[in-house]
Amino acid sequence: MDSLRLLLRYPLNALFVLRVWLSYYAWGLFGPFLGEERYQAGLKKRHRKFAERFFRRAVRYRGLLIKIGQIISSRPDIMPEEYINVLSRLQDEVPPAPFEAIRRRIENEFNRPLDELYASFEREPLASASLGQVHRAVLRDGRTVAVKVQYPGIDGVVNADLRALRFALFLFSLQSRVRMNVLYDEFKRMINNELNYMQEGRFAERFRKLFEDDGRVLSPSIVWDFTTTRVLTMEFVTGLKINEFAAAERDPERRRRIVERLVEVYSAQIFLHGFFHADPHPGNIFITDDDRIVFVDFGICSDLDEDTRESLRYMARAVIDFDVDRMVEGARRLGVISLDEDERKTRELLVFAVREFRDVSPKEYRDRRQFGEWLRRLHRYFHEVQSFQIPQNILLFLRTISILEGHLAALDPNVNLINIAAPYIRKHVMESLSFPQSFLKEATSFVKTLAKIPRLLEQLLERTNRGDTFLKTGDVSMHRLVVLLPTLFFAAITITLLAGIPVFVAMDRDWLVAPLGGSAALFFLLTVRSWYRALRR
C-alpha cells in the first residue's frame, strides 16, 4: 500500500497544481470583465477554496507540501489573508508519525535499544515538520535534550514532491521570463542539505561560535555522540515561537525591540559574517523571557563569498540612498541582469520596484487596492528585461529576507524594513574586516591599471608609426596624451587617498587620517609638478 501511495503521489499532486493554475489563469482573463467588485470577490473565493484544499493535502501527504505551506504562511504582508489564516496552521497542526516508526528509526541508526540510549524519551513530539519531528528526552548523564528524527521513507516522498514542484514552476514559467530552473535547482539543493543531519549539526556549531559572545542570541549546542545523518540530538532550549510572541505580546516597545534585534542580528549574519540561518519560519525562531532570540533547525543555511557580500553591500547602500545608477550597477554585479542589458529598461524596473515599497510599511502597501496592479506591472517589466534572472548564490538570501519581513510585519505592521535596516547595514559594512581590504584592493587595481596605460599607448604609437595598425596619423595629440598620463596617474592616487579619509573616520580609524592626508598632499605636489613639466614640453 505504501509503495502504491508513493507511486501515485506525483501525478495526484501535479493534477492539483494544474487545477489551481487553470482556475486562477482563467479568472485572471475573464474575471475583470465582470467589474472590480465581483472580480475581487471571485479572487477571495478562490483563495479560501484552494487554501483549504492545499492544507488538507499537506496534512495528508506531508513531505515538501508542508514546507511550501509554511513558506507561504510566513508572508502575511503580501500573501492573501485567506492563505495566511489557513496555512499558518501548518506551523502547529502537522500530525506526527507513529512513535513506533520513530523508535525503529533511532534504534536502527545506533544499533541499540532506545532505553539504553536515553534515560527517558517522551512519546509525544514537541513539534512535527515536513521532514521529521522533534522529541524531548533526557540523556543518561542527566542532560535534557531535543532529539530530531527523520521520517522513515522520506527520501522517496521528497523525490516525488520535487517532481511536482518542477511541474508547478514550469506552469509559472509560461507567464514569466524568470529562470525557473534556477529556482528548482536551488530548492532541490536546499532540501538535500536539510536531509543530512550531520551537516545541520556542523551549521549549528558554526552559527553558535559566531554569536557566542552576543548575549542577545542563543542557539543549542549539538550532542555529537547521539547524532547521525538521520538523528540529531541537541541541547534543549525554551522560548515562545515568534508568531506566538507576536500574537500574545501587548507591549509595543518590547515588540519594537525584538524587531530591531532581529534586523540587527540578520544584518550581522549576512553583511558581516557571510553565513546566515536561511529558514526563519516561526517554528525555528523563539523569543525568551529576557528577549533573547533563539535560533533552531539549521538544516538550511547559506554561505556568501566575499564578492557576493561586497555586491550585496553595494546594492543595499544604493537602495537605502535610492541611487539609481548604483542600483543598476549593483544588479549587474549580483548577476541579476547581464552587462549588455538595455539600461533604460533596467532603470525603469529598479526604480519602480524599489520606489514603490522603499518608504512605506507592510500595512500601507497591503491595504492598497492597487497592489494587484503593482504585481502586474512588475510582471510586465520582467518580460521586458530579457536577461533578468536570480543567481543561485542570492536565491536563499532573497527567500530569507522575504520570510523575515513577514515576521517584522506581524510584530509591527508599521515597520519599514529598509528604513530600520539602514543603520545596521551601514554599521556592519564599516565593521567588516574585509571592507578596508576591499577598498585597498579596488584602489590598487585602479592604480595598476593606470600604470599600464602609458606603456600601452607608447606601444600603440610605435605600431602606428610603423604602419602596423589602421591608426595612421601624424597628429601630435596622441603624444601630448602620453606626456600628460603621469599627471593623471598622480591625480588618481591623490583622489584615492582623499576618498579613503572619510571611510576610515567612519570606521573609527582616526590614526590613519594623518598618514593618508600627508600622502595625499605629497601626491598632489607630484601632480602639480608633473602638470607643469607637461606644459613646458
One Martini backbone bead per residue (centre of mass of N, CA, C, O) as a GRO file, in nm:
protein
  537
    1MET     BB    1   0.057   0.062  -0.022
    2ASP     BB    2   0.297   0.262   0.004
    3SER     BB    3   0.399   0.227  -0.289
    4LEU     BB    4   0.139   0.331  -0.423
    5ARG     BB    5   0.137   0.614  -0.299
    6LEU     BB    6   0.411   0.695  -0.417
    7LEU     BB    7   0.331   0.658  -0.717
    8LEU     BB    8   0.073   0.872  -0.692
    9ARG     BB    9   0.183   1.142  -0.584
   10TYR     BB   10   0.265   1.303  -0.833
   11PRO     BB   11   0.003   1.304  -1.013
   12LEU     BB   12  -0.181   1.429  -0.793
   13ASN     BB   13  -0.021   1.693  -0.746
   14ALA     BB   14  -0.012   1.787  -1.041
   15LEU     BB   15  -0.321   1.809  -1.074
   16PHE     BB   16  -0.363   2.023  -0.858
   17VAL     BB   17  -0.185   2.242  -0.982
   18LEU     BB   18  -0.341   2.265  -1.250
   19ARG     BB   19  -0.613   2.354  -1.131
   20VAL     BB   20  -0.515   2.612  -0.998
   21TRP     BB   21  -0.393   2.751  -1.246
   22LEU     BB   22  -0.650   2.751  -1.426
   23SER     BB   23  -0.831   2.915  -1.238
   24TYR     BB   24  -0.658   3.176  -1.225
   25TYR     BB   25  -0.619   3.223  -1.526
   26ALA     BB   26  -0.918   3.247  -1.606
   27TRP     BB   27  -0.992   3.477  -1.407
   28GLY     BB   28  -0.780   3.680  -1.520
   29LEU     BB   29  -0.924   3.700  -1.803
   30PHE     BB   30  -1.256   3.727  -1.718
   31GLY     BB   31  -1.315   3.877  -1.446
   32PRO     BB   32  -1.279   4.191  -1.518
   33PHE     BB   33  -1.559   4.202  -1.688
   34LEU     BB   34  -1.741   4.205  -1.404
   35GLY     BB   35  -1.581   4.375  -1.224
   36GLU     BB   36  -1.414   4.458  -0.942
   37GLU     BB   37  -1.594   4.336  -0.718
   38ARG     BB   38  -1.635   4.050  -0.845
   39TYR     BB   39  -1.339   3.987  -0.885
   40GLN     BB   40  -1.252   3.997  -0.584
   41ALA     BB   41  -1.456   3.787  -0.483
   42GLY     BB   42  -1.344   3.556  -0.660
   43LEU     BB   43  -1.063   3.552  -0.540
   44LYS     BB   44  -1.137   3.491  -0.245
   45LYS     BB   45  -1.273   3.223  -0.305
   46ARG     BB   46  -1.017   3.087  -0.416
   47HIS     BB   47  -0.839   3.120  -0.173
   48ARG     BB   48  -1.008   2.952   0.023
   49LYS     BB   49  -1.030   2.688  -0.134
   50PHE     BB   50  -0.716   2.633  -0.186
   51ALA     BB   51  -0.619   2.651   0.102
   52GLU     BB   52  -0.781   2.412   0.213
   53ARG     BB   53  -0.679   2.200   0.011
   54PHE     BB   54  -0.380   2.229   0.075
   55PHE     BB   55  -0.395   2.158   0.372
   56ARG     BB   56  -0.513   1.872   0.344
   57ARG     BB   57  -0.284   1.768   0.163
   58ALA     BB   58  -0.047   1.823   0.355
   59VAL     BB   59  -0.148   1.648   0.593
   60ARG     BB   60  -0.167   1.384   0.426
   61TYR     BB   61   0.129   1.395   0.262
   62ARG     BB   62   0.329   1.594   0.329
   63GLY     BB   63   0.635   1.694   0.319
   64LEU     BB   64   0.682   1.963   0.103
   65LEU     BB   65   0.401   2.084   0.147
   66ILE     BB   66   0.458   2.199   0.425
   67LYS     BB   67   0.689   2.389   0.353
   68ILE     BB   68   0.535   2.560   0.148
   69GLY     BB   69   0.313   2.650   0.346
   70GLN     BB   70   0.505   2.792   0.545
   71ILE     BB   71   0.611   3.002   0.349
   72ILE     BB   72   0.342   3.135   0.285
   73SER     BB   73   0.263   3.198   0.596
   74SER     BB   74   0.526   3.405   0.624
   75ARG     BB   75   0.345   3.631   0.427
   76PRO     BB   76   0.129   3.864   0.551
   77ASP     BB   77   0.205   4.119   0.365
   78ILE     BB   78   0.127   3.967   0.060
   79MET     BB   79  -0.056   3.752   0.127
   80PRO     BB   80  -0.343   3.628   0.146
   81GLU     BB   81  -0.543   3.592   0.416
   82GLU     BB   82  -0.656   3.310   0.355
   83TYR     BB   83  -0.380   3.165   0.354
   84ILE     BB   84  -0.276   3.244   0.631
   85ASN     BB   85  -0.505   3.129   0.814
   86VAL     BB   86  -0.464   2.832   0.714
   87LEU     BB   87  -0.140   2.772   0.682
   88SER     BB   88  -0.051   2.842   0.978
   89ARG     BB   89  -0.135   2.555   1.089
   90LEU     BB   90   0.135   2.410   0.990
   91GLN     BB   91   0.305   2.490   1.247
   92ASP     BB   92   0.102   2.288   1.452
   93GLU     BB   93  -0.089   2.056   1.271
   94VAL     BB   94   0.111   1.828   1.234
   95PRO     BB   95   0.107   1.507   1.210
   96PRO     BB   96   0.247   1.251   1.354
   97ALA     BB   97   0.436   0.996   1.373
   98PRO     BB   98   0.467   0.702   1.474
   99PHE     BB   99   0.649   0.596   1.739
  100GLU     BB  100   0.758   0.325   1.628
  101ALA     BB  101   0.900   0.451   1.383
  102ILE     BB  102   1.093   0.624   1.552
  103ARG     BB  103   1.224   0.403   1.714
  104ARG     BB  104   1.343   0.244   1.474
  105ARG     BB  105   1.517   0.466   1.363
  106ILE     BB  106   1.703   0.498   1.611
  107GLU     BB  107   1.793   0.200   1.647
  108ASN     BB  108   1.919   0.174   1.359
  109GLU     BB  109   2.136   0.400   1.393
  110PHE     BB  110   2.267   0.267   1.685
  111ASN     BB  111   2.221  -0.036   1.760
  112ARG     BB  112   2.006   0.037   1.995
  113PRO     BB  113   1.814   0.070   2.242
  114LEU     BB  114   1.638   0.330   2.361
  115ASP     BB  115   1.684   0.276   2.674
  116GLU     BB  116   2.005   0.299   2.643
  117LEU     BB  117   2.026   0.599   2.540
  118TYR     BB  118   1.785   0.687   2.736
  119ALA     BB  119   1.630   0.769   3.028
  120SER     BB  120   1.425   0.945   2.852
  121PHE     BB  121   1.123   0.938   2.624
  122GLU     BB  122   0.901   1.115   2.453
  123ARG     BB  123   0.631   1.029   2.261
  124GLU     BB  124   0.554   1.316   2.230
  125PRO     BB  125   0.594   1.566   2.028
  126LEU     BB  126   0.689   1.897   2.000
  127ALA     BB  127   0.734   1.861   1.678
  128SER     BB  128   0.608   1.882   1.338
  129ALA     BB  129   0.726   1.830   1.011
  130SER     BB  130   0.824   1.763   0.687
  131LEU     BB  131   1.090   1.557   0.769
  132GLY     BB  132   1.029   1.575   1.088
  133GLN     BB  133   1.075   1.520   1.448
  134VAL     BB  134   1.044   1.633   1.796
  135HIS     BB  135   1.199   1.522   2.103
  136ARG     BB  136   1.200   1.472   2.437
  137ALA     BB  137   1.498   1.419   2.646
  138VAL     BB  138   1.713   1.206   2.858
  139LEU     BB  139   2.011   1.152   2.952
  140ARG     BB  140   2.224   0.964   3.148
  141ASP     BB  141   2.362   1.251   3.256
  142GLY     BB  142   2.085   1.456   3.267
  143ARG     BB  143   2.039   1.578   3.001
  144THR     BB  144   1.845   1.794   2.822
  145VAL     BB  145   1.688   1.709   2.507
  146ALA     BB  146   1.668   1.732   2.152
  147VAL     BB  147   1.510   1.506   1.911
  148LYS     BB  148   1.578   1.462   1.572
  149VAL     BB  149   1.362   1.285   1.338
  150GLN     BB  150   1.348   1.109   1.059
  151TYR     BB  151   1.145   1.001   0.834
  152PRO     BB  152   1.041   0.728   0.708
  153GLY     BB  153   1.068   0.744   0.356
  154ILE     BB  154   1.141   1.050   0.268
  155ASP     BB  155   1.300   1.029   0.002
  156GLY     BB  156   1.063   0.950  -0.190
  157VAL     BB  157   0.885   1.193  -0.126
  158VAL     BB  158   1.079   1.416  -0.221
  159ASN     BB  159   1.105   1.328  -0.516
  160ALA     BB  160   0.804   1.363  -0.587
  161ASP     BB  161   0.779   1.667  -0.499
  162LEU     BB  162   0.992   1.780  -0.693
  163ARG     BB  163   0.837   1.712  -0.949
  164ALA     BB  164   0.591   1.890  -0.883
  165LEU     BB  165   0.747   2.154  -0.862
  166ARG     BB  166   0.854   2.159  -1.151
  167PHE     BB  167   0.572   2.178  -1.276
  168ALA     BB  168   0.486   2.444  -1.141
  169LEU     BB  169   0.722   2.614  -1.260
  170PHE     BB  170   0.648   2.569  -1.552
  171LEU     BB  171   0.378   2.717  -1.546
  172PHE     BB  172   0.498   2.989  -1.455
  173SER     BB  173   0.697   3.023  -1.703
  174LEU     BB  174   0.468   3.094  -1.915
  175GLN     BB  175   0.454   3.404  -1.753
  176SER     BB  176   0.778   3.405  -1.738
  177ARG     BB  177   1.140   3.495  -1.739
  178VAL     BB  178   1.209   3.341  -1.513
  179ARG     BB  179   1.444   3.110  -1.397
  180MET     BB  180   1.319   2.812  -1.281
  181ASN     BB  181   1.566   2.622  -1.270
  182VAL     BB  182   1.707   2.776  -1.042
  183LEU     BB  183   1.494   2.739  -0.826
  184TYR     BB  184   1.494   2.433  -0.829
  185ASP     BB  185   1.794   2.374  -0.773
  186GLU     BB  186   1.802   2.521  -0.499
  187PHE     BB  187   1.578   2.364  -0.354
  188LYS     BB  188   1.705   2.086  -0.386
  189ARG     BB  189   1.968   2.149  -0.236
  190MET     BB  190   1.834   2.233   0.028
  191ILE     BB  191   1.693   1.961   0.092
  192ASN     BB  192   1.942   1.777   0.089
  193ASN     BB  193   2.075   1.921   0.328
  194GLU     BB  194   1.834   1.876   0.531
  195LEU     BB  195   1.876   1.550   0.530
  196ASN     BB  196   2.157   1.627   0.674
  197TYR     BB  197   2.235   1.622   1.010
  198MET     BB  198   2.538   1.668   1.014
  199GLN     BB  199   2.531   1.934   0.866
  200GLU     BB  200   2.349   2.079   1.066
  201GLY     BB  201   2.542   2.057   1.305
  202ARG     BB  202   2.768   2.228   1.179
  203PHE     BB  203   2.602   2.482   1.144
  204ALA     BB  204   2.530   2.523   1.443
  205GLU     BB  205   2.821   2.553   1.547
  206ARG     BB  206   2.897   2.796   1.374
  207PHE     BB  207   2.679   2.988   1.476
  208ARG     BB  208   2.751   2.976   1.777
  209LYS     BB  209   3.038   3.093   1.746
  210LEU     BB  210   2.962   3.373   1.622
  211PHE     BB  211   2.746   3.424   1.897
  212GLU     BB  212   2.885   3.370   2.185
  213ASP     BB  213   2.916   3.703   2.261
  214ASP     BB  214   2.598   3.727   2.222
  215GLY     BB  215   2.337   3.787   2.449
  216ARG     BB  216   2.087   3.791   2.224
  217VAL     BB  217   2.188   3.499   2.139
  218LEU     BB  218   2.053   3.162   2.080
  219SER     BB  219   2.198   2.825   2.061
  220PRO     BB  220   2.228   2.499   2.030
  221SER     BB  221   2.397   2.233   2.122
  222ILE     BB  222   2.575   1.949   2.016
  223VAL     BB  223   2.527   1.590   2.038
  224TRP     BB  224   2.741   1.380   1.879
  225ASP     BB  225   2.694   1.089   2.009
  226PHE     BB  226   2.365   1.145   1.909
  227THR     BB  227   2.457   1.168   1.592
  228THR     BB  228   2.329   1.163   1.259
  229THR     BB  229   2.189   1.183   0.944
  230ARG     BB  230   1.883   1.109   1.105
  231VAL     BB  231   1.995   1.206   1.395
  232LEU     BB  232   1.938   1.484   1.627
  233THR     BB  233   2.123   1.611   1.908
  234MET     BB  234   2.023   1.866   2.147
  235GLU     BB  235   1.990   2.122   2.319
  236PHE     BB  236   1.755   2.244   2.545
  237VAL     BB  237   1.523   2.500   2.456
  238THR     BB  238   1.342   2.795   2.542
  239GLY     BB  239   1.029   2.942   2.414
  240LEU     BB  240   0.865   3.165   2.194
  241LYS     BB  241   0.720   3.180   1.927
  242ILE     BB  242   0.712   3.439   1.713
  243ASN     BB  243   0.404   3.423   1.650
  244GLU     BB  244   0.314   3.404   1.949
  245PHE     BB  245   0.442   3.665   2.039
  246ALA     BB  246   0.286   3.852   1.841
  247ALA     BB  247  -0.001   3.767   1.965
  248ALA     BB  248   0.063   3.823   2.289
  249GLU     BB  249   0.210   4.083   2.275
  250ARG     BB  250   0.142   4.430   2.404
  251ASP     BB  251   0.420   4.563   2.399
  252PRO     BB  252   0.549   4.786   2.177
  253GLU     BB  253   0.845   4.809   2.274
  254ARG     BB  254   0.911   4.506   2.268
  255ARG     BB  255   0.845   4.455   1.974
  256ARG     BB  256   1.049   4.661   1.864
  257ARG     BB  257   1.300   4.529   1.988
  258ILE     BB  258   1.279   4.265   1.825
  259VAL     BB  259   1.295   4.387   1.549
  260GLU     BB  260   1.578   4.518   1.579
  261ARG     BB  261   1.724   4.257   1.656
  262LEU     BB  262   1.669   4.094   1.403
  263VAL     BB  263   1.798   4.289   1.202
  264GLU     BB  264   2.081   4.296   1.327
  265VAL     BB  265   2.144   3.992   1.319
  266TYR     BB  266   2.104   3.961   1.007
  267SER     BB  267   2.311   4.170   0.923
  268ALA     BB  268   2.550   4.018   1.043
  269GLN     BB  269   2.523   3.754   0.890
  270ILE     BB  270   2.541   3.877   0.598
  271PHE     BB  271   2.757   4.133   0.604
  272LEU     BB  272   2.979   4.008   0.805
  273HIS     BB  273   2.984   3.674   0.792
  274GLY     BB  274   2.838   3.514   0.546
  275PHE     BB  275   2.629   3.360   0.753
  276PHE     BB  276   2.296   3.207   0.739
  277HIS     BB  277   1.979   3.168   0.842
  278ALA     BB  278   1.740   3.023   0.587
  279ASP     BB  279   1.483   2.926   0.807
  280PRO     BB  280   1.263   3.164   0.956
  281HIS     BB  281   1.038   3.016   1.066
  282PRO     BB  282   0.844   3.004   1.347
  283GLY     BB  283   0.976   2.716   1.444
  284ASN     BB  284   1.294   2.860   1.444
  285ILE     BB  285   1.189   3.105   1.632
  286PHE     BB  286   1.264   3.240   1.955
  287ILE     BB  287   1.141   3.390   2.265
  288THR     BB  288   1.246   3.501   2.552
  289ASP     BB  289   1.199   3.654   2.855
  290ASP     BB  290   1.488   3.824   2.790
  291ASP     BB  291   1.491   3.873   2.463
  292ARG     BB  292   1.600   3.636   2.328
  293ILE     BB  293   1.725   3.481   2.035
  294VAL     BB  294   1.618   3.170   1.902
  295PHE     BB  295   1.797   2.926   1.716
  296VAL     BB  296   1.677   2.669   1.500
  297ASP     BB  297   1.726   2.477   1.257
  298PHE     BB  298   2.014   2.421   1.034
  299GLY     BB  299   1.945   2.295   0.745
  300ILE     BB  300   1.927   2.606   0.637
  301CYS     BB  301   2.213   2.743   0.497
  302SER     BB  302   2.439   3.025   0.408
  303ASP     BB  303   2.693   3.117   0.184
  304LEU     BB  304   2.901   3.414   0.141
  305ASP     BB  305   3.102   3.547  -0.050
  306GLU     BB  306   3.285   3.828  -0.080
  307ASP     BB  307   3.168   3.926  -0.350
  308THR     BB  308   2.869   3.904  -0.269
  309ARG     BB  309   2.879   4.084  -0.021
  310GLU     BB  310   2.978   4.339  -0.166
  311SER     BB  311   2.733   4.353  -0.358
  312LEU     BB  312   2.520   4.379  -0.134
  313ARG     BB  313   2.627   4.636  -0.011
  314TYR     BB  314   2.605   4.806  -0.261
  315MET     BB  315   2.298   4.766  -0.302
  316ALA     BB  316   2.199   4.860  -0.025
  317ARG     BB  317   2.306   5.149  -0.044
  318ALA     BB  318   2.146   5.223  -0.300
  319VAL     BB  319   1.862   5.182  -0.181
  320ILE     BB  320   1.882   5.371   0.062
  321ASP     BB  321   1.973   5.623  -0.141
  322PHE     BB  322   1.845   5.605  -0.422
  323ASP     BB  323   2.069   5.497  -0.639
  324VAL     BB  324   2.031   5.415  -0.958
  325ASP     BB  325   2.312   5.363  -1.071
  326ARG     BB  326   2.391   5.164  -0.840
  327MET     BB  327   2.162   4.963  -0.885
  328VAL     BB  328   2.245   4.873  -1.163
  329GLU     BB  329   2.529   4.782  -1.082
  330GLY     BB  330   2.436   4.583  -0.862
  331ALA     BB  331   2.274   4.395  -1.050
  332ARG     BB  332   2.523   4.315  -1.215
  333ARG     BB  333   2.703   4.204  -0.989
  334LEU     BB  334   2.477   3.982  -0.906
  335GLY     BB  335   2.344   3.873  -1.192
  336VAL     BB  336   2.047   3.971  -1.265
  337ILE     BB  337   2.194   4.115  -1.499
  338SER     BB  338   2.333   4.197  -1.782
  339LEU     BB  339   2.569   4.399  -1.934
  340ASP     BB  340   2.379   4.425  -2.218
  341GLU     BB  341   2.150   4.556  -2.099
  342ASP     BB  342   1.899   4.767  -2.105
  343GLU     BB  343   1.918   5.041  -1.904
  344ARG     BB  344   1.638   5.167  -1.915
  345LYS     BB  345   1.475   4.917  -1.824
  346THR     BB  346   1.628   4.869  -1.564
  347ARG     BB  347   1.565   5.138  -1.428
  348GLU     BB  348   1.259   5.109  -1.430
  349LEU     BB  349   1.243   4.855  -1.258
  350LEU     BB  350   1.395   4.958  -1.003
  351VAL     BB  351   1.233   5.210  -0.947
  352PHE     BB  352   0.960   5.071  -0.917
  353ALA     BB  353   1.028   4.851  -0.701
  354VAL     BB  354   1.157   5.044  -0.481
  355ARG     BB  355   0.973   5.300  -0.456
  356GLU     BB  356   0.704   5.156  -0.371
  357PHE     BB  357   0.855   5.031  -0.078
  358ARG     BB  358   1.072   5.205   0.068
  359ASP     BB  359   0.846   5.421   0.236
  360VAL     BB  360   0.671   5.171   0.333
  361SER     BB  361   0.454   4.974   0.487
  362PRO     BB  362   0.297   4.679   0.494
  363LYS     BB  363   0.019   4.801   0.556
  364GLU     BB  364   0.007   5.000   0.322
  365TYR     BB  365   0.047   4.792   0.077
  366ARG     BB  366  -0.182   4.600   0.167
  367ASP     BB  367  -0.417   4.827   0.151
  368ARG     BB  368  -0.381   4.848  -0.138
  369ARG     BB  369  -0.563   4.820  -0.432
  370GLN     BB  370  -0.298   4.834  -0.634
  371PHE     BB  371  -0.131   4.573  -0.585
  372GLY     BB  372  -0.209   4.407  -0.834
  373GLU     BB  373  -0.099   4.617  -1.035
  374TRP     BB  374   0.191   4.601  -0.940
  375LEU     BB  375   0.237   4.306  -1.020
  376ARG     BB  376   0.175   4.341  -1.321
  377ARG     BB  377   0.397   4.549  -1.380
  378LEU     BB  378   0.634   4.379  -1.285
  379HIS     BB  379   0.586   4.150  -1.485
  380ARG     BB  380   0.631   4.327  -1.738
  381TYR     BB  381   0.924   4.401  -1.679
  382PHE     BB  382   1.036   4.112  -1.686
  383HIS     BB  383   0.977   4.080  -1.989
  384GLU     BB  384   1.162   4.321  -2.088
  385VAL     BB  385   1.389   4.193  -1.917
  386GLN     BB  386   1.554   3.945  -2.060
  387SER     BB  387   1.803   3.876  -1.831
  388PHE     BB  388   1.642   3.802  -1.599
  389GLN     BB  389   1.772   3.674  -1.281
  390ILE     BB  390   1.846   3.416  -1.024
  391PRO     BB  391   2.095   3.354  -0.850
  392GLN     BB  392   2.191   3.109  -0.635
  393ASN     BB  393   2.357   3.294  -0.420
  394ILE     BB  394   2.063   3.478  -0.370
  395LEU     BB  395   1.806   3.310  -0.323
  396LEU     BB  396   1.814   3.262  -0.013
  397PHE     BB  397   1.828   3.555   0.063
  398LEU     BB  398   1.548   3.636  -0.047
  399ARG     BB  399   1.383   3.431   0.113
  400THR     BB  400   1.468   3.525   0.395
  401ILE     BB  401   1.372   3.819   0.374
  402SER     BB  402   1.080   3.749   0.320
  403ILE     BB  403   1.021   3.606   0.590
  404LEU     BB  404   1.124   3.826   0.782
  405GLU     BB  405   0.921   4.045   0.694
  406GLY     BB  406   0.677   3.893   0.803
  407HIS     BB  407   0.753   3.914   1.102
  408LEU     BB  408   0.771   4.222   1.118
  409ALA     BB  409   0.474   4.272   1.038
  410ALA     BB  410   0.353   4.121   1.288
  411LEU     BB  411   0.495   4.302   1.506
  412ASP     BB  412   0.501   4.566   1.288
  413PRO     BB  413   0.307   4.713   1.047
  414ASN     BB  414   0.488   5.001   1.045
  415VAL     BB  415   0.731   4.881   0.937
  416ASN     BB  416   1.053   4.943   0.772
  417LEU     BB  417   1.305   4.765   0.656
  418ILE     BB  418   1.497   4.973   0.529
  419ASN     BB  419   1.500   5.185   0.756
  420ILE     BB  420   1.586   4.987   0.994
  421ALA     BB  421   1.848   4.865   0.841
  422ALA     BB  422   2.045   5.093   0.765
  423PRO     BB  423   2.230   5.127   1.023
  424TYR     BB  424   2.324   4.826   1.029
  425ILE     BB  425   2.451   4.810   0.754
  426ARG     BB  426   2.656   5.034   0.796
  427LYS     BB  427   2.791   4.908   1.040
  428HIS     BB  428   2.876   4.627   0.908
  429VAL     BB  429   3.038   4.745   0.681
  430MET     BB  430   3.249   4.887   0.868
  431GLU     BB  431   3.324   4.622   1.042
  432SER     BB  432   3.433   4.482   0.816
  433LEU     BB  433   3.734   4.340   0.743
  434SER     BB  434   3.701   4.357   0.420
  435PHE     BB  435   3.663   4.655   0.352
  436PRO     BB  436   3.952   4.773   0.347
  437GLN     BB  437   4.051   4.560   0.154
  438SER     BB  438   3.862   4.639  -0.075
  439PHE     BB  439   3.958   4.927  -0.104
  440LEU     BB  440   4.256   4.859  -0.163
  441LYS     BB  441   4.203   4.677  -0.405
  442GLU     BB  442   4.068   4.888  -0.585
  443ALA     BB  443   4.296   5.095  -0.580
  444THR     BB  444   4.521   4.912  -0.687
  445SER     BB  445   4.383   4.837  -0.951
  446PHE     BB  446   4.363   5.125  -1.058
  447VAL     BB  447   4.665   5.194  -1.053
  448LYS     BB  448   4.762   4.962  -1.233
  449THR     BB  449   4.604   5.046  -1.480
  450LEU     BB  450   4.734   5.324  -1.513
  451ALA     BB  451   5.033   5.219  -1.536
  452LYS     BB  452   4.978   5.078  -1.825
  453ILE     BB  453   4.901   5.304  -2.028
  454PRO     BB  454   5.165   5.434  -2.131
  455ARG     BB  455   5.284   5.178  -2.263
  456LEU     BB  456   5.043   5.118  -2.450
  457LEU     BB  457   5.059   5.388  -2.608
  458GLU     BB  458   5.347   5.359  -2.704
  459GLN     BB  459   5.294   5.103  -2.866
  460LEU     BB  460   5.084   5.230  -3.049
  461LEU     BB  461   5.270   5.447  -3.171
  462GLU     BB  462   5.481   5.258  -3.288
  463ARG     BB  463   5.283   5.104  -3.473
  464THR     BB  464   5.182   5.349  -3.626
  465ASN     BB  465   5.461   5.442  -3.745
  466ARG     BB  466   5.485   5.151  -3.896
  467GLY     BB  467   5.186   5.068  -4.002
  468ASP     BB  468   5.031   4.828  -3.819
  469THR     BB  469   4.778   5.013  -3.822
  470PHE     BB  470   4.490   5.200  -3.881
  471LEU     BB  471   4.648   5.423  -3.714
  472LYS     BB  472   4.730   5.687  -3.939
  473THR     BB  473   4.905   5.946  -3.775
  474GLY     BB  474   5.046   6.285  -3.701
  475ASP     BB  475   4.915   6.350  -3.445
  476VAL     BB  476   5.023   6.508  -3.141
  477SER     BB  477   4.798   6.432  -2.928
  478MET     BB  478   4.908   6.157  -2.842
  479HIS     BB  479   5.167   6.262  -2.716
  480ARG     BB  480   5.033   6.444  -2.506
  481LEU     BB  481   4.886   6.219  -2.356
  482VAL     BB  482   5.139   6.075  -2.261
  483VAL     BB  483   5.255   6.318  -2.103
  484LEU     BB  484   4.988   6.339  -1.907
  485LEU     BB  485   4.969   6.062  -1.754
  486PRO     BB  486   5.130   6.115  -1.492
  487THR     BB  487   4.928   6.322  -1.390
  488LEU     BB  488   4.685   6.128  -1.376
  489PHE     BB  489   4.815   5.928  -1.186
  490PHE     BB  490   4.859   6.122  -0.940
  491ALA     BB  491   4.563   6.214  -0.920
  492ALA     BB  492   4.438   5.937  -0.857
  493ILE     BB  493   4.588   5.892  -0.592
  494THR     BB  494   4.485   6.141  -0.447
  495ILE     BB  495   4.182   6.070  -0.458
  496THR     BB  496   4.200   5.796  -0.315
  497LEU     BB  497   4.313   5.902  -0.045
  498LEU     BB  498   4.083   6.104   0.016
  499ALA     BB  499   3.851   5.888   0.009
  500GLY     BB  500   3.964   5.727   0.266
  501ILE     BB  501   3.914   5.914   0.508
  502PRO     BB  502   3.601   5.882   0.569
  503VAL     BB  503   3.610   5.579   0.602
  504PHE     BB  504   3.807   5.564   0.855
  505VAL     BB  505   3.639   5.747   1.034
  506ALA     BB  506   3.384   5.559   1.040
  507MET     BB  507   3.591   5.324   1.166
  508ASP     BB  508   3.774   5.452   1.390
  509ARG     BB  509   4.060   5.539   1.212
  510ASP     BB  510   4.215   5.816   1.290
  511TRP     BB  511   4.527   5.736   1.263
  512LEU     BB  512   4.503   5.743   0.930
  513VAL     BB  513   4.463   6.039   0.844
  514ALA     BB  514   4.747   6.161   0.842
  515PRO     BB  515   4.887   5.971   0.637
  516LEU     BB  516   4.682   6.022   0.410
  517GLY     BB  517   4.712   6.329   0.395
  518GLY     BB  518   5.017   6.334   0.339
  519SER     BB  519   5.009   6.161   0.082
  520ALA     BB  520   4.816   6.344  -0.075
  521ALA     BB  521   5.001   6.593  -0.074
  522LEU     BB  522   5.237   6.465  -0.225
  523PHE     BB  523   5.074   6.385  -0.486
  524PHE     BB  524   4.985   6.672  -0.548
  525LEU     BB  525   5.267   6.784  -0.604
  526LEU     BB  526   5.327   6.581  -0.831
  527THR     BB  527   5.099   6.677  -1.011
  528VAL     BB  528   5.192   6.969  -1.050
  529ARG     BB  529   5.472   6.904  -1.158
  530SER     BB  530   5.382   6.733  -1.402
  531TRP     BB  531   5.206   6.951  -1.534
  532TYR     BB  532   5.428   7.163  -1.572
  533ARG     BB  533   5.613   6.984  -1.751
  534ALA     BB  534   5.404   6.935  -1.976
  535LEU     BB  535   5.371   7.234  -2.066
  536ARG     BB  536   5.687   7.259  -2.159
  537ARG     BB  537   5.669   7.043  -2.410
   0.00000   0.00000   0.00000
